[in-house]
C-alpha cells in the first residue's frame, strides 16, 4: 500500500491459502512478464500457462524462472495434461514437469473422456511429488452437470489429493459455472457451497461482472482464476472496495 486508508478489508500476505489470484498467461513475452511482475507480482499467487501455449511459447524456461523468483506458483494448463494423456504419455508428462522445475500441476478432463476413477488415480499419483489442482466441469457448453454431481466430483478429487479444485469456466467465462451469456449459475454455486468449503475452490472468473458477483457473495478473500494479466490490479481494487462495484461493501453503515 502506498498510503493508509481505513476500512479496507484484511488481505493476507503471500504465500496465501485463500484470497488467491490466478493469472492466465496466454503467451506473454519476457519483457511483458518482467513488467507484469514489477506492477502486479505481489498481487498474484499463481500463473497458469493457458491451455497448450507452453508448447509453443518462446523462452518458456526463462519465463517460469522469472515467475518463481517472484514467489508466484507456475503450472501448465489442464488441456496440456489432457493432450499428453490422450497420447498415453503420462510418464513423459511428469518428466517434462521435472525438466522445467514445475512443482504444481493441473489435472482436468474437460476435453477428453476418461472415467472419474482414472482421473482420481492421476491426482493420487501426482500428489506424491506435486501440488495438484484439479478442474471440475466440461468445456462443452451442451454438457450440463447437475449440482449434486459437481459436489460429488469435487469431494472425490479433494479426497484423492487435490490441494484445490477449480470450477471450470474456460478463458471466456461462458461454460461450466456460467451460462453462455456469462451469467453466473447462482443456484449451482450456492448448492456447491453447502457441501464444499469455499477456500478449497478456485472459481474461474475472467469477466469483471463474475468477479464482482463472487466477491459480493464470499468476500474479498475468495479464490479467483483465469484473470487476464492487465486485470490483476483492477481485481485487487474490487477486492478492497476501491471500485464503484464494491465501493460501499466495507464502509461503516
C-alpha positions in Angstrom: 0.0 0.0 0.0 1.3 3.4 -0.9 -0.7 5.1 1.9 -3.1 4.3 4.7 -6.9 4.3 4.2 -9.3 3.0 6.9 -12.0 0.4 6.3 -10.1 -1.7 3.8 -10.6 -5.5 4.2 -7.7 -7.6 5.5 -5.7 -9.3 2.8 -3.1 -11.8 3.8 0.5 -11.6 2.5 1.9 -14.2 0.2 2.1 -17.2 0.4 -1.7 -17.2 0.8 -4.0 -20.2 1.1 -7.1 -18.2 0.4 -7.9 -15.0 -1.5 -5.8 -16.4 -4.3 -5.5 -14.6 -7.7 -4.5 -16.9 -10.6 -3.4 -15.1 -13.8 -3.6 -16.8 -17.2 -0.5 -16.3 -19.3 -1.6 -16.9 -22.9 1.8 -16.0 -24.5 3.4 -13.0 -22.7 6.9 -12.1 -23.8 9.8 -11.9 -21.4 9.6 -8.2 -21.4 5.8 -8.3 -20.6 6.5 -10.9 -17.8 9.1 -8.6 -16.2 6.7 -5.6 -16.5 3.9 -7.7 -15.0 5.9 -8.8 -12.1 7.0 -5.3 -11.4 3.4 -4.0 -11.3 1.3 -6.9 -10.1 3.7 -9.7 -8.9 2.8 -9.1 -5.2 -0.9 -9.4 -6.0 -0.6 -12.6 -8.0 -0.4 -16.1 -6.4 -0.4 -18.4 -9.4 0.2 -18.2 -13.1 -1.2 -20.7 -15.5 0.2 -21.1 -19.0 -3.2 -21.3 -20.7 -4.3 -24.5 -22.5 -1.4 -25.7 -24.7 0.5 -22.4 -25.0 3.6 -23.7 -23.1 4.5 -26.0 -26.1 4.9 -23.0 -28.5 5.6 -20.1 -26.1 9.2 -18.9 -26.6 11.7 -18.7 -23.7 9.5 -20.9 -21.6 12.2 -21.9 -19.0 13.1 -18.2 -18.5 9.5 -17.2 -18.0 9.0 -20.0 -15.5 12.1 -18.9 -13.5 11.0 -15.2 -13.5 7.6 -16.1 -12.1 9.0 -18.5 -9.5 11.7 -16.0 -8.4 8.8 -13.6 -7.7 7.1 -16.2 -5.4 4.4 -16.9 -8.0 3.4 -20.6 -8.4 3.5 -21.7 -12.1 1.6 -24.5 -13.7 0.6 -25.6 -17.1 -2.9 -25.6 -18.5 -5.1 -28.7 -17.9 -5.6 -29.0 -21.7 -1.9 -29.8 -22.0 -2.2 -32.5 -19.4 -5.1 -34.0 -21.4 -3.1 -33.8 -24.6 -0.4 -36.0 -23.0 -3.0 -38.4 -21.5 -4.8 -38.7 -24.9 -1.5 -39.9 -26.4 -0.7 -42.3 -23.5 2.3 -40.1 -22.4 1.7 -39.7 -18.7 5.3 -40.6 -17.8 6.7 -38.2 -20.4 4.4 -35.5 -18.9 5.9 -36.0 -15.5 9.5 -35.9 -16.9 8.6 -32.6 -18.6 7.5 -31.1 -15.3 10.8 -32.1 -13.7 12.7 -30.7 -16.6 11.2 -27.3 -16.2 11.2 -27.4 -12.3 7.4 -27.1 -12.1 6.0 -28.3 -8.8 2.3 -27.5 -9.3 0.1 -29.4 -11.8 -3.4 -29.2 -13.1 -5.4 -32.4 -13.7 -8.5 -31.9 -15.9 -10.8 -33.9 -18.1 -12.7 -31.1 -19.8 -11.8 -32.2 -23.3 -11.1 -35.9 -23.1 -13.4 -38.7 -21.9 -11.8 -40.7 -19.0 -13.5 -42.3 -16.0 -13.6 -40.3 -12.8 -11.8 -43.2 -11.1 -8.9 -42.8 -13.6 -8.8 -39.1 -13.1 -8.6 -39.5 -9.3 -5.8 -42.1 -9.8 -3.8 -39.4 -11.8 -4.4 -37.0 -8.9 -3.2 -39.5 -6.3 -0.1 -40.4 -8.3 0.9 -36.7 -8.9 0.1 -35.8 -5.4 3.1 -37.7 -4.2 5.5 -35.3 -5.9 3.5 -32.2 -6.9 0.9 -29.8 -5.6 -2.2 -30.8 -7.5 -5.0 -28.6 -8.7 -7.9 -30.5 -10.4 -10.5 -28.9 -12.6 -14.2 -29.9 -12.4 -16.6 -29.2 -15.3 -16.8 -29.6 -19.0 -15.6 -27.3 -21.8 -18.7 -28.5 -23.8 -21.5 -25.9 -23.3 -24.1 -28.6 -24.1 -22.9 -30.8 -21.2 -24.7 -29.6 -18.1 -23.6 -31.3 -14.9 -26.2 -31.2 -12.1 -25.2 -29.6 -8.7 -25.1 -32.9 -6.8 -22.6 -34.3 -9.4 -20.4 -31.2 -9.1 -20.3 -31.7 -5.3 -19.6 -35.4 -5.7 -16.8 -34.9 -8.2 -15.2 -32.1 -6.2 -15.2 -34.0 -2.9 -13.7 -37.2 -4.5 -10.9 -35.1 -6.1 -10.1 -33.4 -2.8 -10.1 -36.8 -1.1 -7.7 -38.1 -3.9 -5.2 -35.4 -3.0 -6.1 -32.2 -4.8 -4.9 -29.1 -3.0 -7.7 -27.0 -4.5 -10.4 -27.8 -7.1 -11.0 -25.4 -10.0 -14.5 -24.7 -11.2 -14.4 -24.7 -15.0 -15.4 -21.7 -17.0 -12.8 -21.6 -19.9 -10.9 -18.4 -20.6 -14.2 -16.8 -21.9 -16.3 -17.4 -18.8 -19.2 -18.9 -20.8 -19.4 -22.6 -19.8 -19.4 -24.7 -16.6 -20.4 -22.4 -13.7 -21.7 -19.8 -16.2 -24.4 -19.7 -18.8 -23.4 -19.0 -22.4 -24.1 -15.3 -21.8 -21.5 -15.2 -19.0 -24.2 -15.1 -16.3 -23.3 -16.9 -13.1 -25.3 -20.1 -12.4 -26.0 -18.8 -8.9 -28.2 -21.8 -7.8 -25.3 -24.1 -8.7 -22.7 -22.1 -6.8 -24.8 -21.8 -3.7 -25.6 -25.5 -3.7 -21.9 -26.4 -4.1 -21.1 -24.2 -1.1 -23.4 -26.2 1.1 -21.0 -29.1 0.9 -17.6 -27.8 -0.2 -15.6 -25.2 1.7 -15.2 -22.0 -0.3 -11.4 -21.9 0.5 -11.0 -25.3 -1.3 -12.3 -23.9 -4.6 -10.8 -21.6 -7.2 -13.6 -20.0 -9.3 -12.6 -19.3 -12.8 -13.9 -15.7 -13.4 -12.4 -13.9 -16.4 -15.2 -11.3 -16.6 -15.5 -8.3 -14.3 -19.2 -9.0 -13.6 -18.3 -12.5 -12.5 -15.5 -11.3 -10.2 -17.9 -8.8 -8.6 -20.5 -11.5 -8.0 -18.1 -13.8 -6.2 -16.6 -11.0 -4.1 -20.0 -9.8 -3.0 -21.1 -13.4 -2.1 -18.0 -14.7 -0.4 -15.9 -11.6 0.4 -12.5 -10.2 -0.6 -10.6 -13.4 0.1 -12.4 -15.6 -2.4 -10.1 -17.6 -4.8 -10.4 -16.3 -8.4 -8.8 -17.6 -11.5 -8.3 -17.1 -15.3 -7.6 -13.4 -14.7 -6.1 -11.5 -17.6 -2.6 -10.1 -16.9 -3.9 -6.5 -17.2 -6.8 -7.2 -14.9 -5.0 -8.2 -11.7 -4.7 -4.7 -10.3 -8.3 -3.9 -11.2 -9.4 -7.1 -9.5 -7.5 -6.2 -6.3 -9.3 -2.9 -6.3 -12.6 -4.8 -6.4 -11.4 -6.9 -3.5 -10.6 -3.8 -1.5 -13.7 -1.8 -2.3 -11.8 0.7 -4.4 -14.0 0.4 -7.5 -17.6 1.5 -7.8 -19.0 -2.0 -7.9 -17.8 -2.8 -4.4 -17.2 0.7 -3.1 -19.7 0.6 -0.2 -19.1 -3.1 0.8 -16.6 -2.2 3.6 -17.5 1.2 4.7 -19.3 1.6 8.1 -23.1 1.6 7.8 
